[in-house]
Every structure is written in structure tokens, then in C-alpha cells.
């Protein structure tokens, strides 16, 4: 075989190998969790046999209301807490057996900001880099790169207490990236931000993932999970109740969502009895003054619904028909809407 033919053969094999490696489905899992359980004082069960797998180079969203177990999961995976049982690996490293190696491989942005507001943006990043063993020209270059990336260079000499909420959150993420981690944990990263700042942060998170960083994102914003994540796990009471892509999860719900707001509360039994004979409906659920139902064609389902409710003496205030959303998915798997779940947690 001639040298030219050998070289062409080598090029083809290399191209095929690189193509395989670029496929996220073939990358090693960034995070593997098996049967994690955690109970706090007074028998408060935060995790109840949690299982999940995060593909390398992807954004994976843990979606659930406050108190569902999202932050506890982050604490265990970042070595800040230990589970009662189960196992977990991050970047291929056992979290319980080798916590120091895990810490060197991850970045973490907690719900509460880690920014020192008495220091400048540059000072915050420089100190964080020193804590990770960076120094000299390498440290300065890394700090400059992150300041530019997050559009903070012009404000780098200002103390962080003068930063807006969005700027502080960008600085938080920059701090988590200073040592070039393999996996980044973002715990409710956009909570409290205005819509414009939230949208800017979404763009940056998507850009980080496109560059190959593995990201585990916890959120209680349905739109955030829908827009950013390649895969979503809906977590309720410490375990995963549904998992998949946003489109796949919504695709499981055939037809349209029909939501009826009642003018005044009515007994569940009366509503269910009234709608039982409306053949085009499925999965009717009643909660407070709202009726949720599914129908193959939502618009054609509305007239018989209204007739049946009116005949039962149930007064209707409004009707809304929409394509399936993640809130519909949550309702199907937990028996309550996302808003109702958050309200229940807030009242505990």
C-alpha cells in the first residue's frame, strides 16, 4: 500500500472516530446517581431512591418546586452532604470515596451568591483562582478571559456591591468556571432576576454547553427547563416521576389541554359526574376552582363541557385551550399543577 493511500485510510478512520466522539449519546455519563436517599431531622425525607444519568456535554434540568429535593441532590453531588444510602459518580469519580477529586472536577453556583460584595469583580475572580492553585500569568489570563466572556470587563474595578443582580449572577458563574471544571452545577441560577437578565444568562448557559461543558441545572421555572435542557427529570417528593426531552414528555400527552376556571368552587363529585358522559374528554382532574382535562381536539370539546357543567349548576368563568406544556406533564405525573405544588410547599 502506498504512503498516500495509507494516509487517506488514516484520515477516514480519524474522521469516523471524531464523528463518534462528537455524538453526546456516546460520551461517558457526566453524572450517575443510583438509589439516593436522604432523611433530615423529624423524619423529613428529602430524597427517596433518586435515580438519574446525565450525558456528557449536555444540560440536564432537575425540575420541581421548592422542597422537592433538588438542592439536596446538588449538595450530595458536590460533596457538601452525604446520603443515607445509594451511590453517585460525578465525572466518573465516586462522590463518597473520592470527594477531593470530585471537588477538583466540578464548579458549583449555589442559590445564595458566593460573591464578596466588598471586593471588586477582578479581586473576586483572582482570589477564587488562587484557591484553586492558579497563579501568575495563567491566573491573570483566565480572569481576563472570564471578565470579557461575561461582559464584566468594564466593571471589573468596581466593588461587587454596586453590581446589578444579573451582573452578580454572571460573576457567580465565572467564579464557578475559574478552574475549568468538567461538570458545572447551577442551583436555581436565575431566581430573582428580571426577565432581561434571565434571558442573557440563558444564552450564556447554552453557549457553555455548546462548548462541551456538562451542566446540571435545578430550576422551578418551567420555561427555563423547556428552553435550555436536552433532558429533564421532574422530581417530586424526592424521586424522579418523569424523565426525557421536553418534546418527548409533552408528546406523551396526546391532544390538547383544556382548562376551565370556575366562577365559584363546586364539589369535585358534581363536576366529575357532569363531565363523565362527555366522551371526547380524558384525564379530567379537579383542583380548587379549576378543571383540567385533555381532548384530542380541544376546541370541539369546549361546547359539550360547558353544556354539561351548566346543566349541573356549575358556573364557568373562563376556558383556555392549549397544546401540552411541562405543567401538563407535571400535573399528569403528580396530580397537581406546578403552581399548586409550590403553594403547598410554601404553606408547610
N, C-alpha and C positions, 0 to 999 in steps of 0.2 A: 504494500500500500504506500502510495506517495505521501510525502510530508504534507502537501496541500490537501489531499483527501483526508488524512489523519486530522488536520486542523479543522476542516469543515465538519467532520464527525464529532470532534470535541465541542465545537460551537453549538451544534444541535443538542448534544446532551446537556451542556451547561444551560442553554436556553430553556430546555424542558424542566430541568431541576429548579431554576429560578421561578418558573411559572408555577410549579407545585408549591414552592415555599411561600409564594405571594398569596396563596389561597388561604383565607382565615380559617376555613374548616379543617385544614391540615396542620395548623400551628398548634404547638403544645398548649394545654389549658393554662391560662394565667392564674386562675383560682379554682380550686376543687374543694368542695365542702360536703361532708358526709355526716348526716345524723347529729348535727349540733344541737345541744340542749343547754339551757341556762335558766336557772331559777334564782331570783333575788329574795330578799327578806320578805317575810309574811306570805310566802308561797306564791309570789308574783312570777309567773312563768313567761320569760321574755322570748325564749326560743324553744320550740318543741319539735325536735327532729328535722331541722332545716337541712335541705339538700340543694346544691346549685353548682353549676360549672360555667366558668367564664372563659370564652375563647380568647386566645392571644390576639392582641391588636384590635380588640373590639371595645365598644361601650356597652356595658351591661347595666341596666337600671333595676334597682330594687324599689318597687312602687308600693306604697302603703301609707296609711295615716300615721300620725304621731302615736307611738306606743305599740306599733305593730311588730317591732323587733329589728328594725333597720339599723339603728345606731348600735345596738348590742352586737349585731353581726360585724359591723365595722370595727368595733373595739376588739373583738376576738381576732379578726383577721390582721389587725395592725399590732397585735401582741399587748394591747392595753388591758385585756381581761382574759380570763381562762374559762372555757366551757365546763359544764359539769360532766358532759360526755360528748363523744363524737370526735371527728378529726378534720383538719383543714390544712391545705397546702397553698402557698402563695409563691408564684414564680418558681414552682417546683420544689419549694422548701417547706418542710414540716413546721407549722407555726408553733407547736408546743415543744418540739425537740430542739429547734434551732432558731429561737426568737431573734438573736442578734443578727443572723444572716438575713432574716426576713426584713428587719428594720433597715438594713443597708440597701435593700432592693426595692423599697416602696417609698412613695410620697403620700402624705395624708393632709387633707384640708378638712378640718373639723367644722362642726356647726358654729362653734364660738371662734372668733378670729384669733389667730396667733400673732398678729401684727403688734409690735411695740409702738404705741402711738407717740411716745416721747422721742423716738428715733426717726431719722429720715428714711425714705424708701431705700436708698442705696445702703444705708447702715443696717437696715433690717436684713437685706439680702446678703451683705458681706458677713454679718455675724452668723447667719444660718449656714453659709458656705464654710466658714471656719469650723463650725461644729461638726461638719461632715468631712473635715480634713482637707478642704481646698485652701490654697494659699497662692500668693504671688500673682504672676501674670495670668495663670489659668483661672484664678478666682475673679480677677478684675474683668476678664473677657466674658466669663459666664454671667456675671452681674450685669454687664453692659448689654449682653445678648437678651437677657430676660426683661430688662427695663425697656429695650426697644420693642421687643415682641408684644408686650402688654401695654404699649403706648404710655409708659410711665417715665420716660427719659427726661422730659421737660419738667417733671415734678419730683425728680429723684433727690433734690437737695432740700425739699420741704419736709417738715415733720409730718408723720402719717396722720396725726390728729386733724390736719387740715384737709385730708383726702375725703372725697365723697364715698358713699357706701360701695358703689361699683368699683372705684379705684382701690379701696381697701381689699375687696374680694379678689381683684386681679393680683394684687400684691400677695395675698394669701396663697393663691395658686402658684405664683412664681416662687414663693418660699418652698412649696412642696416639690418643685421641679429642679431646685438648685443643684442637686447631686445626680441628676439624670437617672431617675428611678425607672424600673421596668414596669411597675404597676402603680397607678395613681388612684387613691381613694378620695372621692368627693362626697362628703356627707351634707346633704341639703345645701349645695353651693350657692343657690340663688335666692334663698329665703330672705325676705325683707328688701330685696332690690326692686327698683321701679322697672316697668316693662322695657324701657330702652336699655338700661344697664343689663337686664336679664338677657335680652336678645344678643347683646355684644358678647356676653360671657358664653352663651350657647355657641356662637360662631367660633370662639377660641377653643372650646372643649372639642368641637367637631374637628377642628384643624389638628389638634393634638392626636386624636385618634387616627386621622388620615396619615399621620407620620409614623404610625406603628405603636403608639403607646396604648397599653391595656388600661381601661378605666372602669372602675366600679362606682356607680353613681347611685346614691339614695335620694329619693325625692317624694314629695307628696303633691307635686304638680303633674297632672295628667298630660298636659301639653308638652311638658319638658321631656317626659319619658317617651312620648309618641314621636317627638321630633328628633331626639338625639340618639336613642338606643337602638343597636342592632337586635338586641334581645332584651326582654322584660320579664321579670319574675314578680308576680303580685303576691305580696306577703300579708298574711292575716293571722293574728294571734300566734306569731312565732313560727309559722311554717308556710311553705310555698303552696298556694292554691291553684295557680295557673302560671305557665311559662311558655314563651315563644316570641316571635316577632310581633310587633304591633298589628301588622296586617293579618297575620295568621290568627291571632287572638280575636280580633274583630271579625275575621272571616268565619269563625265558628258560629257566630250568631247570624243565622240566615234572616234575610228580610230587613224590615225597618223597626226602629224603636218608636213606640207611641207612648207619650207621657201626658197624662191628664191631671191637671191641677183642679182640685175640688173647691167650691166656694166655701164649704164648711165640712168639718170632719163627719164621717159616716162610719157605721160599723163595718169591719172587714168582711163579716159574713154576708152582709147585704150586698156589698159591692161584688164579691166573688159569685154570689148567687145570680146577680143581674148579668154578669158577663160570661157565665158558664155556657150559655147557649149561643154566644157569638162565635161561630165556627172558625172565622178567619183569624182569631187570636190564639196566641200561645204564650206560655210563661208569664201569666198575669201575676203581678205582685203588688200588694198594697202596703204603703207605709205612710202613716200620719194622713196628710191631706193630698197625697199623690198616688196615682195609679200608674204603674209601669207595665207595659205589655209589648209583645212582639207580634209582627204580622208580616206576611210575605209582601204585601203591598199596603203600606201604612195609610195612604190617602183613602183607599177604598174601605179600610177598616174603621175609620173615624165615624161615619154616619151610623152604622149599626151599634157602635159603642155608645154614642150619645143617646140614641133611642132607648137602648136597654137601661142606661143609668137614669134617664128621665122617668121611665116607667117605674123604676124602683124608688123614685123620690130623691135621688141623689143629684144635687145641683153642681154643675160644672162651671169653673171659672175660665179655664183656657185649655187648649190642646196643642201639643207640639209633636211633629213627626220628623225624625232624623235618621240618618244612616248610623250604624253601630259605632259606638265610641268605647274608649277604655273604661269609662264609667259604667257602661252597659255590661262590659266584661266583668268588672268588679262586682256589680250587682248580681250577676248570674252566679258567680262562684261563692259569694259571701252572704247573699240575701239582703244586702243593704247597699245604698249608694255610698260613694266615697265621702260625700259631704255628711251623710248621716254617721258614718264611721268616725270621722273626725270630731263630730259633735259629741258622740258617746265618750270618746277619749277625753275630751275637754271637761266633761261633767264628772269624771271619776275623781 
